[in-house]
Amino acid sequence: MAAWLLALSSIVLAASTPAQEAIDPMAAAVVHSFGMIERDFVRLADAMPAERYGFAPTAGEFKGVRTFAEQVKHVACSNVAFFNEVEHKTPPAQCEAGGPSRAKTKAELMQYLRESFVYARQVMQRLTPANAMDAVEGPYGGKTTRLGVSTLAIWHATDHYGQLVVYLRMNGIVPPASAGGAP
């Protein structure tokens, strides 16, 4: 009797749970790479103390570079911009300068960053062999395809991640991905 009730409750539970949308294997491969930089970038941004978010290197060839906060905001805005273009929406203007978001504090910037990665991943998960080569054009990706913008987004976040590793180390902080242990 107990086994029968367990089986019945499993069927009822499965029927009441919405089916998870299948992700095409091609999209899954791109999402996996994007997820790796998302995890490392968010952990890196969170590792910088709030009072150091205004840090920018100034010595040597670092003159005129973005602050840590400006880098984080730029990546968040760019994530939104790239995937707005994939969806044929108008991307936010001036992501080079942080874009239109009013986020300023570490908490606000971290929320913006996390939301931008979630949005980007949701759009990327809808890639299929049938739509991956659809033309996309805009100020952030130029003339390319949905897959092209997706791979550009991975490269872009990775490029800024590398820059921010230097910022952390200049502040005596070992980046979480370099510190060892489980992510």
Buried (B, 14 or more C-beta within 10 A) or exposed (E): EEEEEEEEEEEEEEEEEEEEEEBBEEBBEBBEBBBBBBBBBBBBBBBBEEEBBEBBBEEEEEEEBBBBBBBBBBBBBBBBBBBBBBEEEEBBEEBEEBBEBEBEEBEBBBBBBBBBBEBBBEBBBBBEEEBBEEEBEBEBBEEBBBBBBBBBBBEBBBEBBEBBBEBBEBBEBEBBBEEEEEE
